[in-house]
Every structure is written in C-alpha cells, then in structure tokens.
Amino acid sequence: MSTSTVETGYGGRIRVTVARNDRDITSEVRTFLCNKENANKIIGLDTERSVVGGDSEYPPESKLVILELSDGQNCLIIPLPYVQGNKLPVSLTNFLNLPDFTFTGVGINKALKMLKSECGLTCKNAVDIGPSSWASLS
C-alpha cells in the first residue's frame, strides 16, 4: 500500500492511497465508512481504461485498469490488473451496495457496466453527473 497527501489548493488536502490487496482495500473502505465529514455519504467513482492487444487478426480491446473512489478527504486507487489473486475483496462489493451511500461520476453508468462485466462488481445507488444531468439543474 502506498499513501500520500495531495494539496488541492485553498488549504484543502486529499489523502491518496494505492491499494493492491484485500487487507489494504478493506482498510480504505473502512476509512470511507468512518468519515464523519462526509455526512451526505457521497462517493465519487471513476474508472480508467487502457487499450490492450490488437493486431491484423484481432482488434484492440479496452480493459479496465484503475478503479478510483473518493469522498473529498480520501481517495482510493485500485490498479485492477495488479490486485493480488485477481479478485477484489467482498468488503468492496458490500460497500458499493450499501443503500446509504450514493456513488457519483461522469459517465458512471458505462463504468459500472464494465465493472460488472470485467470484475463482477455491482453498485446499488449510482448517479451520473455528466452533461445529460446538467439540464435538470437549470
């Protein structure tokens, strides 16, 4: 596990952790659960993809490589190809399906489809904050 603090400007800081095994991922999930400053229980969720493979016979494939979760004070980065045993912990699955937490992100619906198909992860409460949702704010 690797942790550092990033200055965000205006006196803000975010604690960023890269976790690759069950124990470390579970520890960071507990951090989200215990954060009293996140009274609304809103978690940002994002993924990063990478194009792998591809040649004259097979087209390149887009694969998930990073899962990022943040509550504004803490950020968990999970490098998916490097997770020990290639299996995400049950604690992460349970966290993503807690009814009291809302997971938000731009294009989150597409990210969640890929998380389900590639990692078997589901999410109970997701809100897309992309351009299609901006019209409802005006």
C-alpha angles and dihedrals in degrees: 000000000000122000132182138161119240122203108226098187130257089060095300125137135187124200107222121199129184108203128185106171139056096255095051095043090049091049091054092046087056088053089058091047093051099043103119091185091066094071093158091053094226118159125189113225125194137160134201124213133201130200111237134185124352131153138157092297103037128040119232116270128222111225132181111249104165136036115193127190125180137175096186095264100048133036124194118199117192115190096210099201090054101048109126111259091004089262126113117223122260088238089068093049091049092047093052089053100048108125093217095061127074120204117207137186146137106272091001093153091063091045091051092050090054092044089054096046097042103031106018091240122145131186126211103201118030129162122190110218095187127123093285089064095047093077090065090059095061 
